[in-house]
Amino acid sequence: MSTNPLQVLGANDWRQACRMAFGGFVGWAFATLLSLPYAAYYAVYPLVLLGLSPVYDRHVALQFLASAPTGMIAAGLMIGVFSTHPVVMTAAYLAYALFCFAVMTSPRKLFMYGAMCLAVGSGLAHYGSYPQMAWQQLFWAIAGSLVTSVVLYALSFALFPDVEPRAPRIPPKRTPVQRRHLVLLCALAATGSFAFFQLVELSDSLSAQMATVLILLGLTHEGIWNFGRTRITGSVIGSIHASITQLVITHHSSFWPLTAAALLAGLLWFSAAHTRDKSGSMQGFSAVTALAILYGLLSPTDDLIGNSLYRGVSVIISVSLMMVFVSVLHRTLN
């Protein structure tokens, strides 16, 4: 998929791109100007909500909010009760992942709730288990970013409403056997990712850890591979954009307005690429979320080029390994 947003964009597509860029940028600006910890969550969660929900839906917003206490309680139990028993903690994580994917594949249209429960619980359980991490601070950062995302969700639709009705999305119908296969496949893959990042002790691996979780939202073997390929491509494109930006604004990257302008331009460019794409490849979405995570993780004195290269390589390796692991699991379960 080309990431050139100058190709024809429908009126609604352009409005959604503006909503995504506005939500991601304001979330990032809010966190960085107030020096809030974990600014990446404030940048990426609005993009997830606005990118996956092109129509304003209070039911989806409530699911997004409800995922915060669910994920925090689950992660709190895993960290507070089971962290000294790695095998038991891994089994508890597997049970939680089974719950998340069962909710996502249920016919009750709770995909957003299950997806965000998985994202929130995975991040908290992974990073909160490191002794050097202030996990209470991490908990509040994620809760605050989710609430901020819902506020920006409503505000962005008020500022950039659609100009014409959209066709409703019809979720695919699945048999109980198909659901069971998808739930087992994705839950085992998520648990494998969790165990891997625990064993190798990569405490500075937010991009890679989130990427391995996000590609599982494809649910099917083919969907996960499609999401994986586009996540790799999108992450590379986002990293290249960040590196070029660093070269252009060399010696001025600590000047916040200049960095903000570069981020806003990138968000709008890749958001337009996401909304224009009708094939479901999600390459533009992968690029815009990778860019938001990268900028959210940086402090004014960080080397954007070095960080973008590290994040890009770590995502390529982790997602590639996850895709292979999913294929092995898929064949085993069949």
BAVEXMI-110627 format. One line per 2 residues: number of its first residue (from 0); their letters; for each residue x, y, z of C-alpha. Coordinates in nm, 4 decimals. Each point is the difference from the previous one (the first is absolute). Layout:
N
NUM) A) X/Y/Z ~ ...
This chain:
334
0) MS) 0.0000/0.0000/0.0000 ~ 0.1285/0.3413/-0.0859
2) TN) 0.0129/0.2449/0.2865 ~ -0.0560/0.2959/-0.2316
4) PL) -0.3092/0.1773/0.1361 ~ -0.0198/0.2258/-0.3059
6) QV) -0.1997/-0.2714/-0.1754 ~ -0.3762/0.0424/0.0048
8) LG) -0.1436/0.0232/0.3508 ~ -0.3719/-0.0071/0.0616
10) AN) -0.1517/0.2751/0.2119 ~ -0.0504/-0.2389/0.2911
12) DW) 0.3509/-0.1413/-0.0421 ~ 0.1518/0.3471/0.0332
14) RQ) -0.2103/0.0733/0.3081 ~ 0.1127/-0.3226/0.1660
16) AC) 0.3645/0.0777/-0.0819 ~ -0.0439/0.3415/0.1640
18) RM) -0.1583/-0.1631/0.3042 ~ 0.2865/-0.2458/0.0355
20) AF) 0.2697/0.2655/-0.0415 ~ -0.1796/0.2315/0.2430
22) GG) -0.0490/-0.2703/0.2641 ~ 0.3536/-0.1370/-0.0178
24) FV) 0.1604/0.3439/-0.0058 ~ -0.2039/0.1526/0.2829
26) GW) 0.0526/-0.3101/0.2151 ~ 0.3769/0.0167/-0.0569
28) AF) 0.0113/0.3771/0.0554 ~ -0.2029/-0.0284/0.3205
30) AT) 0.2372/-0.2608/0.1422 ~ 0.3255/0.1624/-0.1094
32) LL) -0.0879/0.3555/0.1023 ~ -0.1055/-0.1207/0.3474
34) SL) 0.3024/-0.2363/0.0164 ~ -0.2272/-0.2979/0.0629
36) PY) 0.1705/-0.3405/0.0074 ~ -0.0596/-0.2507/-0.2801
38) AA) -0.1086/0.2606/-0.2547 ~ -0.0060/-0.2727/-0.2659
40) YY) -0.3315/-0.1276/0.1372 ~ -0.1554/0.3468/-0.0267
42) AV) 0.1107/0.0144/-0.3642 ~ -0.0863/-0.3485/-0.1195
44) YP) -0.3264/-0.0840/0.1781 ~ -0.1999/0.2843/-0.1649
46) LV) 0.1277/-0.1247/-0.3358 ~ -0.1135/-0.3538/0.0775
48) LL) -0.3484/0.1160/0.1009 ~ -0.0452/0.2433/-0.2899
50) GL) 0.1642/-0.2267/-0.2558 ~ -0.2065/-0.3081/0.0841
52) SP) -0.3261/0.1871/0.0602 ~ -0.0746/0.2215/-0.3022
54) VY) -0.3547/0.0667/0.1243 ~ -0.0743/0.1623/0.3358
56) DR) -0.1398/-0.2704/0.2270 ~ -0.0572/0.0467/0.3740
58) HV) -0.0051/-0.3764/0.0401 ~ 0.3558/-0.0183/-0.1355
60) AL) 0.1096/0.2893/0.2240 ~ -0.1421/-0.1771/0.3055
62) QF) 0.1829/-0.3193/-0.0979 ~ 0.3221/0.2009/-0.0236
64) LA) -0.0540/0.1432/0.3498 ~ -0.1051/-0.3342/0.1499
66) SA) 0.3229/-0.1608/-0.1203 ~ 0.2025/0.2142/0.2428
68) PT) -0.1290/-0.1457/0.3308 ~ -0.0162/-0.3504/-0.1503
70) GM) 0.3601/0.0075/-0.1193 ~ 0.1253/0.1720/0.3163
72) IA) -0.1676/-0.2511/0.2324 ~ 0.1259/-0.2972/-0.2013
74) AG) 0.3555/0.1359/-0.0217 ~ -0.0054/0.1003/0.3668
76) LM) -0.0872/-0.3564/0.0995 ~ 0.2693/-0.1443/-0.2254
78) IG) 0.2656/0.2388/0.1311 ~ -0.1027/0.0132/0.3646
80) VF) -0.0852/-0.3661/0.0523 ~ 0.1830/-0.2073/-0.2609
82) ST) 0.3136/0.1985/-0.0918 ~ 0.2194/-0.2148/0.2263
84) HP) -0.1268/-0.3141/-0.1752 ~ 0.0776/0.0397/-0.3725
86) VV) -0.1746/-0.3205/-0.1112 ~ -0.3178/0.0856/0.1887
88) MT) 0.0140/0.3578/-0.1293 ~ 0.0306/-0.1265/-0.3583
90) AA) -0.2979/-0.2321/0.0529 ~ -0.2003/0.2926/0.1411
92) YL) 0.0919/0.2072/-0.3038 ~ -0.1160/-0.2817/-0.2300
94) AY) -0.3367/-0.0096/0.1787 ~ -0.0310/0.3766/-0.0396
96) AL) 0.0912/-0.0154/-0.3708 ~ -0.2608/-0.2733/-0.0526
98) FC) -0.2592/0.2312/0.1554 ~ 0.1047/0.2947/-0.2213
100) FA) -0.0164/-0.1921/-0.3259 ~ -0.3246/-0.1721/0.0962
102) VM) -0.1510/0.3454/0.0470 ~ 0.1455/0.1269/-0.3278
104) TS) -0.1447/-0.2878/-0.2025 ~ -0.3390/-0.0027/0.1744
106) PR) -0.3089/0.0990/-0.2029 ~ -0.0784/0.2796/0.2475
108) KL) 0.2163/0.2628/-0.1764 ~ 0.2513/0.0381/0.2826
110) FM) 0.3121/-0.0030/-0.2156 ~ 0.1310/0.3343/0.1270
112) YG) -0.0439/-0.1028/0.3629 ~ 0.1867/-0.3272/-0.0472
114) AM) 0.2738/0.1595/-0.2090 ~ 0.0685/0.2779/0.2490
116) CL) -0.0193/-0.2378/0.2971 ~ 0.2745/-0.2004/-0.1696
118) AV) 0.2110/0.3076/-0.0813 ~ -0.0369/0.1528/0.3471
120) GS) 0.0474/-0.3235/0.1937 ~ 0.2984/-0.1094/-0.2104
122) GL) 0.1850/0.3289/0.0357 ~ -0.0617/0.0261/0.3727
124) AH) 0.0848/-0.3626/0.0762 ~ 0.3163/0.0158/-0.2080
126) YG) 0.1468/0.3298/0.1192 ~ -0.1425/-0.0110/0.3508
128) SY) 0.1834/-0.3262/0.0686 ~ 0.3424/0.1659/-0.0251
130) PQ) 0.1290/0.0962/0.3469 ~ 0.1384/0.3339/-0.1220
132) MA) -0.3363/0.1087/-0.1446 ~ -0.2323/0.2232/0.2018
134) WQ) -0.3053/-0.2061/-0.0892 ~ -0.2445/0.2256/0.1880
136) QL) 0.1136/0.2878/-0.2222 ~ -0.0431/-0.2218/-0.3053
138) FW) -0.3523/-0.0964/0.1104 ~ -0.1079/0.3627/0.0363
140) AI) 0.1620/0.0954/-0.3308 ~ -0.1976/-0.2625/-0.1911
142) AG) -0.3247/0.0864/0.1800 ~ 0.0529/0.3698/-0.0714
144) SL) 0.0841/-0.0619/-0.3646 ~ -0.3148/-0.2083/-0.0515
146) VT) -0.2228/0.2675/0.1518 ~ 0.1778/0.2688/-0.2046
148) SV) -0.0488/-0.2098/-0.3142 ~ -0.3770/-0.0194/0.0506
150) VL) -0.0205/0.3776/0.0587 ~ 0.1994/0.0600/-0.3202
152) YA) -0.2195/-0.2545/-0.1806 ~ -0.3131/0.2035/0.0755
154) LS) 0.1726/0.3335/-0.0643 ~ 0.1460/-0.1067/-0.3343
156) FA) -0.3404/-0.1101/-0.1298 ~ -0.1431/0.3355/0.1093
158) LF) 0.2741/0.1869/-0.1884 ~ 0.0230/-0.2290/-0.3059
160) PD) -0.3366/-0.1741/-0.0474 ~ -0.0682/-0.2257/-0.2960
162) VE) -0.1759/0.1700/-0.2900 ~ -0.1916/-0.3072/-0.1184
164) PR) -0.1297/-0.3229/0.1594 ~ 0.2324/-0.2999/0.0081
166) AP) -0.1028/-0.3556/-0.0796 ~ -0.0232/-0.2006/0.3226
168) RI) 0.2671/-0.2611/0.0624 ~ -0.1295/-0.3557/0.0257
170) PP) 0.2244/-0.2274/0.2136 ~ 0.0709/-0.3417/-0.1521
172) KR) -0.2065/-0.2905/0.1288 ~ 0.2009/-0.2835/0.1513
174) TP) -0.0941/-0.3482/0.1092 ~ 0.0848/-0.1139/0.3567
176) VQ) 0.2815/-0.2141/-0.1415 ~ 0.1490/0.2970/-0.1870
178) RR) -0.0254/0.2211/0.3088 ~ 0.1703/-0.2604/0.2163
180) HL) 0.2869/-0.0317/-0.2479 ~ 0.0497/0.3764/-0.0236
182) VL) -0.0135/0.0484/0.3769 ~ 0.2534/-0.2767/0.0664
184) LC) 0.2299/0.1125/-0.2828 ~ 0.0100/0.3650/0.1047
186) AL) 0.0093/-0.0608/0.3765 ~ 0.2905/-0.2442/-0.0286
188) AA) 0.1832/0.2424/-0.2318 ~ -0.0534/0.2913/0.2414
190) TG) 0.1257/-0.2139/0.2886 ~ 0.3061/-0.0955/-0.2025
192) SF) 0.0706/0.3696/-0.0593 ~ -0.0420/0.0751/0.3694
194) AF) 0.2333/-0.2842/0.1022 ~ 0.2607/0.1041/-0.2589
196) FQ) 0.0189/0.3612/0.1153 ~ 0.0164/-0.1150/0.3618
198) LV) 0.2835/-0.2445/-0.0668 ~ 0.2177/0.2373/-0.2032
200) EL) -0.0699/0.2865/0.2454 ~ -0.0497/0.2750/-0.2564
202) SD) -0.1357/0.2757/0.2213 ~ 0.0571/0.2569/-0.2796
204) SL) -0.2090/-0.1787/-0.2615 ~ -0.3385/0.1733/-0.0082
206) SA) -0.0144/0.0181/-0.3808 ~ 0.0851/-0.3665/-0.0508
208) QM) -0.2238/-0.1256/0.2817 ~ -0.2993/0.2014/-0.1198
210) AT) 0.0606/-0.1054/-0.3606 ~ -0.0161/-0.3710/0.0838
212) VL) -0.3310/0.0591/0.1794 ~ -0.1546/0.2239/-0.2671
214) IL) 0.0585/-0.2436/-0.2865 ~ -0.2037/-0.2623/0.1876
216) LG) -0.3068/0.2177/-0.0537 ~ -0.0067/-0.1538/-0.3480
218) LT) -0.1376/-0.3068/0.1858 ~ 0.0338/-0.2510/-0.2851
220) HE) 0.3305/-0.1474/-0.1164 ~ -0.0246/0.1895/-0.3294
222) GI) -0.1121/0.3188/0.1769 ~ 0.2897/-0.0124/0.2455
224) WN) 0.2514/-0.0510/-0.2809 ~ -0.1519/0.2895/-0.1940
226) FG) 0.0138/0.2234/0.3093 ~ 0.3553/-0.1183/0.0683
228) RT) 0.1281/0.0863/-0.3470 ~ -0.1622/0.3412/0.0054
230) RI) 0.1184/0.0652/0.3575 ~ 0.3581/-0.0644/-0.1111
232) TG) -0.0370/0.2194/-0.3089 ~ -0.1854/0.2722/0.1877
234) SV) 0.2534/0.0034/0.2826 ~ 0.2858/0.0320/-0.2482
236) IG) -0.1775/0.2868/-0.1791 ~ -0.0736/0.1739/0.3310
238) SI) 0.3618/-0.0411/0.1119 ~ 0.1303/0.1363/-0.3300
240) HA) -0.2281/0.3021/0.0344 ~ 0.1299/0.0604/0.3529
242) SI) 0.3627/-0.0313/-0.1165 ~ -0.0493/0.2409/-0.2895
244) TQ) -0.1721/0.2420/0.2372 ~ 0.2987/-0.0168/0.2341
246) LV) 0.2373/0.0771/-0.2862 ~ -0.2092/0.2968/-0.1118
248) IT) -0.0315/0.1568/0.3444 ~ 0.3494/-0.0865/0.1218
250) HH) 0.1155/0.2250/0.2869 ~ -0.3606/0.1154/0.0513
252) SS) -0.1713/-0.3248/0.1050 ~ -0.0264/0.1209/0.3617
254) FW) -0.2159/0.2911/-0.1226 ~ -0.3467/-0.1356/0.0805
256) PL) -0.2052/0.1856/-0.2678 ~ 0.2273/-0.1276/-0.2761
258) TA) -0.0190/-0.3588/0.1223 ~ -0.3776/0.0367/0.0398
260) AA) -0.0390/0.1268/-0.3568 ~ 0.2025/-0.2937/-0.1341
262) LL) -0.2130/-0.2480/0.1976 ~ -0.3270/0.1608/-0.1114
264) AG) 0.1042/-0.0161/-0.3655 ~ 0.0885/-0.3682/0.0359
266) LL) -0.3231/-0.0817/0.1819 ~ -0.2119/0.1668/-0.2664
268) WF) 0.1934/-0.1633/-0.2848 ~ -0.0250/-0.3556/0.1337
270) SA) -0.3557/0.0437/0.1311 ~ -0.1045/0.0995/-0.3526
272) AH) 0.1766/-0.3103/-0.1324 ~ -0.1957/-0.2132/0.2494
274) TR) -0.3406/0.1466/-0.0827 ~ 0.0589/-0.0135/-0.3765
276) DK) 0.0897/-0.3702/0.0045 ~ -0.3096/-0.2162/-0.0514
278) SG) 0.1805/-0.3335/-0.0243 ~ 0.0332/-0.0403/0.3769
280) SM) 0.3809/-0.0205/-0.0164 ~ 0.0372/0.2406/0.2986
282) QG) 0.3416/0.1171/-0.1226 ~ -0.0823/0.3655/0.0558
284) FS) -0.1381/-0.0836/0.3441 ~ 0.3196/-0.1887/0.0856
286) AV) 0.2115/0.2961/-0.1108 ~ -0.1985/0.2616/0.1909
288) TA) -0.0048/-0.2021/0.3248 ~ 0.3724/-0.0774/-0.0335
290) LA) 0.0698/0.3707/-0.0454 ~ -0.2117/0.0917/0.3031
292) IL) 0.1723/-0.2583/0.2196 ~ 0.3441/0.1166/-0.1120
294) YG) -0.0660/0.3683/0.0693 ~ -0.1768/-0.0850/0.3253
296) LL) 0.3013/-0.1883/0.1319 ~ 0.2479/0.2792/-0.0675
298) SP) 0.1190/0.2766/0.2273 ~ 0.1301/0.3285/-0.1482
300) TD) 0.3616/-0.1111/0.0315 ~ -0.0450/-0.3436/-0.1598
302) DL) 0.1532/-0.1021/-0.3308 ~ -0.3004/-0.0543/-0.2271
304) IG) 0.2020/-0.1766/-0.2697 ~ 0.1581/-0.2496/0.2399
306) NS) -0.3311/-0.0648/0.1731 ~ -0.1919/-0.0402/-0.3252
308) LY) 0.2546/-0.2519/-0.1280 ~ -0.0143/-0.1954/0.3263
310) RG) -0.3812/-0.0003/0.0075 ~ -0.0233/-0.0935/-0.3681
312) VS) 0.2413/-0.2925/0.0302 ~ -0.1596/-0.1271/0.3219
314) VI) -0.3467/0.0068/-0.1603 ~ 0.1217/-0.1840/-0.3115
316) IS) 0.1623/-0.2764/0.2080 ~ -0.2814/-0.0412/0.2541
318) VS) -0.2838/0.0079/-0.2558 ~ 0.1835/-0.2419/-0.2307
320) LM) 0.0472/-0.2443/0.2866 ~ -0.3650/0.0379/0.0979
322) MV) -0.1162/-0.0753/-0.3551 ~ 0.2060/-0.3190/-0.0078
324) FV) -0.1294/-0.0977/0.3450 ~ -0.3612/0.0575/-0.1093
326) SV) 0.0533/-0.2231/-0.3050 ~ 0.1397/-0.2794/0.2189
328) LH) -0.2935/0.0319/0.2395 ~ -0.2501/0.0082/-0.2880
330) RT) 0.1315/-0.3244/-0.1459 ~ 0.0178/-0.1642/0.3421
332) LN) -0.3598/0.0907/0.0876 ~ -0.1193/-0.1274/-0.3368
